[in-house]
Amino acid sequence: MFRYDTSSKSEFDGKIGIFPLVEEGVALRSSKNRPRGARIIKNIESIDQETYKRFLIDDVFPAIRAKWPKRRFRQIIYVQQDNAKPHIDPCDPEIVGEGISRYFEIRLIFQPAHSPDLNVLDLGFFASIQALQYKEDADSNEELIEKVDEAFNNVSCTTLDNTFVTLQKIMECIMECEGRNDYKLPHIGKSKLRKAGKCLRSLTCNKNSYDKGAFFLTNSNSSV
C-alpha cells in the first residue's frame, strides 16, 4: 500500500494489490462443490524464503511499477515487512537487483522488532477488508479469493488514508513515552477535519515529543 492524499485528483487510489499465496492441485475426493480429480486452488502449506522472494519479484514489484504515480517516479519506494521467518534480508542481492531495475528504486525494510503498533495493515486496513468480505459466503478457496479481492477493491481510499494518519500519531505517542506502548492514542477528529477541507496528508509532530524521543534514543545508544 501507499500513503494517499485524498485531496489529490490523482487516479492512483493508494492500493498496490492483494495477492493470494496458493497453488493448483487436484481434488482427492468428490464433494458437493466439485468432482474427484477436478483442478482446485489450495493453500501453500509452508511459505519459505524462496516462495516469498518469488512473490515479491513476480507480483509485488511489478504491481508497484505499474501503479506508482508518475509524479513520484524518482522517489525511493520502501516495502515494509514484519519479522516473520520467511521474510527476506533487505540486502539480498536478487532483491536489491530487482528493486533498482527499470528506473525504479524499491527497497525492503523491516518493521521495528516488537512493535506491532507500527504495522499499518494491522492498524485497520485488514479489519476494513474483513468487514466487507465477511458479508459474503465462500464455499471454496476460489470463491474466497474472489470475495477478498472484491473487498480489497471496495475499501475506500479515505479508509486507507485514515489508517496512515493514525500511524503517524502513534509514532509521536511512542516518542513521547520513550518507546513504550502504554500510551493513550488521542482523538484526531479525521472526519471533522476532512469535512472542513483541511488536508490530512501529514501530521505535525509536537516538538517536545520529538526532542524527548531523540534524547532517549541517543542516550540509549550511548549506553549499549
C-alpha positions as CSV (number, residue, x, y, z in Angstrom):
1,M,0.0,0.0,0.0
2,F,0.9,3.6,-0.3
3,R,0.1,6.7,1.7
4,Y,-2.5,8.5,-0.3
5,D,-3.6,12.1,-0.2
6,T,-7.4,12.1,-0.7
7,S,-7.4,15.8,-1.7
8,S,-5.4,14.9,-4.7
9,K,-7.0,14.4,-8.1
10,S,-4.6,11.6,-9.0
11,E,-6.2,8.5,-10.3
12,F,-4.0,6.4,-8.0
13,D,-6.1,5.2,-5.1
14,G,-3.2,4.2,-2.9
15,K,-3.7,0.4,-3.2
16,I,-0.9,-1.6,-4.9
17,G,-2.6,-5.0,-4.8
18,I,-3.5,-8.2,-2.9
19,F,-2.0,-11.5,-3.9
20,P,-3.1,-15.0,-2.8
21,L,-0.2,-17.3,-1.9
22,V,-1.8,-20.5,-3.3
23,E,-1.0,-23.3,-5.7
24,E,-3.0,-25.5,-8.1
25,G,-3.9,-29.1,-7.1
26,V,-6.3,-31.9,-7.7
27,A,-9.4,-32.8,-5.6
28,L,-8.7,-36.2,-4.0
29,R,-12.4,-36.9,-3.3
30,S,-15.8,-35.7,-4.6
31,S,-17.8,-33.1,-2.8
32,K,-21.0,-31.1,-3.5
33,N,-18.8,-28.3,-5.0
34,R,-16.6,-30.4,-7.3
35,P,-15.9,-34.0,-8.6
36,R,-12.9,-36.0,-7.7
37,G,-10.0,-35.1,-10.0
38,A,-11.1,-31.5,-10.6
39,R,-8.5,-28.8,-10.6
40,I,-8.5,-26.8,-7.4
41,I,-6.7,-24.0,-5.7
42,K,-5.2,-24.9,-2.4
43,N,-3.1,-23.1,0.3
44,I,0.7,-23.5,0.2
45,E,1.3,-25.5,3.3
46,S,4.7,-23.9,4.1
47,I,5.8,-20.5,3.0
48,D,9.6,-20.4,2.8
49,Q,12.0,-17.7,1.8
50,E,12.2,-18.8,-1.8
51,T,8.4,-18.7,-2.1
52,Y,8.3,-15.3,-0.5
53,K,11.0,-14.0,-2.7
54,R,9.3,-15.1,-5.9
55,F,6.1,-13.4,-4.5
56,L,7.9,-10.1,-4.2
57,I,9.7,-10.3,-7.6
58,D,6.9,-11.8,-9.7
59,D,3.9,-10.0,-8.1
60,V,4.6,-7.1,-5.7
61,F,7.4,-5.3,-7.5
62,P,5.7,-5.4,-10.9
63,A,2.5,-4.1,-9.4
64,I,4.3,-1.2,-7.8
65,R,5.9,-0.2,-11.1
66,A,2.6,-0.4,-12.9
67,K,0.6,1.7,-10.4
68,W,3.2,4.1,-9.0
69,P,2.2,7.8,-9.7
70,K,4.4,9.3,-12.4
71,R,4.8,12.5,-10.3
72,R,6.6,10.3,-7.7
73,F,8.6,8.4,-10.2
74,R,12.1,9.0,-8.8
75,Q,11.1,8.6,-5.2
76,I,12.6,5.7,-3.2
77,I,9.9,3.2,-2.5
78,Y,10.0,1.2,0.7
79,V,8.3,-2.1,1.1
80,Q,7.9,-2.8,4.8
81,Q,7.8,-6.4,6.0
82,D,7.4,-7.7,9.6
83,N,9.9,-10.1,11.2
84,A,8.4,-13.4,10.1
85,K,11.0,-16.1,9.4
86,P,10.3,-16.4,5.6
87,H,10.9,-12.7,5.1
88,I,13.9,-11.6,3.2
89,D,17.1,-9.8,4.2
90,P,16.8,-6.3,2.6
91,C,20.4,-6.8,1.4
92,D,19.6,-10.0,-0.6
93,P,21.4,-9.5,-3.9
94,E,18.5,-10.7,-6.1
95,I,16.0,-8.4,-4.3
96,V,18.4,-5.4,-4.4
97,G,19.0,-6.0,-8.1
98,E,15.3,-6.4,-8.9
99,G,14.4,-3.3,-6.9
100,I,16.7,-0.9,-8.8
101,S,15.7,-2.2,-12.3
102,R,13.6,-0.3,-14.8
103,Y,14.4,3.2,-13.4
104,F,12.8,2.4,-10.1
105,E,14.4,2.1,-6.7
106,I,12.4,-0.3,-4.4
107,R,13.9,-1.2,-1.1
108,L,12.8,-3.7,1.5
109,I,12.8,-2.7,5.2
110,F,11.9,-4.5,8.4
111,Q,9.2,-3.3,10.8
112,P,10.8,-2.4,14.1
113,A,11.1,-5.5,16.3
114,H,8.4,-6.0,18.9
115,S,6.4,-3.0,17.5
116,P,3.0,-4.3,16.3
117,D,1.6,-0.8,16.6
118,L,3.8,0.2,13.6
119,N,2.2,-2.4,11.3
120,V,0.0,-0.2,9.2
121,L,-2.0,-3.1,7.8
122,D,-3.0,-4.3,11.3
123,L,-3.9,-0.8,12.4
124,G,-7.2,-1.0,10.5
125,F,-6.8,-1.9,6.8
126,F,-7.1,-5.6,7.3
127,A,-10.1,-5.2,9.5
128,S,-11.8,-3.0,6.9
129,I,-11.2,-5.7,4.2
130,Q,-12.6,-8.4,6.5
131,A,-15.6,-6.4,7.4
132,L,-16.6,-6.3,3.8
133,Q,-15.5,-9.9,3.0
134,Y,-17.4,-11.4,5.9
135,K,-20.7,-10.2,4.4
136,E,-20.3,-12.8,1.6
137,D,-20.2,-16.6,1.9
138,A,-17.4,-18.5,0.2
139,D,-17.6,-22.3,-0.3
140,S,-14.2,-22.8,-1.8
141,N,-10.7,-21.2,-1.9
142,E,-11.6,-19.9,-5.4
143,E,-14.6,-18.1,-4.1
144,L,-12.8,-16.8,-1.0
145,I,-10.0,-15.3,-3.2
146,E,-12.7,-13.7,-5.3
147,K,-14.5,-12.2,-2.3
148,V,-11.3,-10.9,-0.6
149,D,-10.2,-9.3,-3.9
150,E,-13.6,-7.6,-4.2
151,A,-13.4,-6.4,-0.6
152,F,-9.9,-5.0,-1.2
153,N,-11.0,-3.1,-4.3
154,N,-14.1,-1.7,-2.5
155,V,-12.3,-0.3,0.6
156,S,-12.2,3.4,0.1
157,C,-9.0,5.4,-0.2
158,T,-10.3,7.5,2.7
159,T,-10.1,4.5,4.9
160,L,-6.6,3.8,3.8
161,D,-5.7,7.5,4.3
162,N,-7.1,7.5,7.9
163,T,-5.0,4.4,8.7
164,F,-1.8,6.2,7.8
165,V,-2.8,9.3,9.7
166,T,-3.3,7.1,12.8
167,L,0.1,5.6,12.2
168,Q,1.7,9.0,12.3
169,K,0.0,9.8,15.6
170,I,1.1,6.5,17.0
171,M,4.7,7.3,16.1
172,E,4.5,10.6,18.0
173,C,3.0,8.8,21.0
174,I,5.8,6.2,21.0
175,M,8.4,9.0,21.1
176,E,6.6,10.7,23.9
177,C,6.6,7.6,26.1
178,E,10.2,6.7,25.3
179,G,9.5,3.7,23.1
180,R,6.8,2.0,25.3
181,N,3.3,1.1,24.1
182,D,1.4,2.2,27.2
183,Y,0.3,5.4,25.6
184,K,-3.3,6.6,25.1
185,L,-4.0,7.5,21.5
186,P,-5.6,10.9,21.3
187,H,-8.7,11.5,19.2
188,I,-7.7,13.2,16.0
189,G,-11.1,14.0,14.5
190,K,-10.2,13.0,11.0
191,S,-13.7,13.1,9.6
192,K,-14.3,16.6,11.1
193,L,-11.0,17.9,9.7
194,R,-11.7,16.4,6.3
195,K,-15.2,18.0,6.1
196,A,-13.6,21.3,7.0
197,G,-11.4,20.9,3.9
198,K,-8.2,20.5,5.9
199,C,-5.7,18.3,4.2
200,L,-4.6,15.3,6.3
201,R,-1.6,14.5,4.2
202,S,0.7,14.6,7.2
203,L,0.5,15.5,10.9
204,T,2.8,18.0,12.6
205,C,4.8,16.2,15.3
206,N,4.9,18.0,18.7
207,K,8.4,19.4,19.1
208,N,8.6,18.3,22.7
209,S,7.7,14.7,21.8
210,Y,10.4,14.7,19.1
211,D,13.0,16.1,21.4
212,K,12.1,13.7,24.1
213,G,12.3,10.7,21.7
214,A,15.6,11.9,20.2
215,F,17.1,12.4,23.7
216,F,16.1,9.0,24.8
217,L,17.3,7.3,21.7
218,T,20.7,9.0,21.8
219,N,21.3,8.1,25.4
220,S,20.1,4.5,25.0
221,N,22.5,4.0,22.1
222,S,25.4,5.5,24.0
223,S,24.8,3.2,27.0
224,V,25.0,0.0,24.9
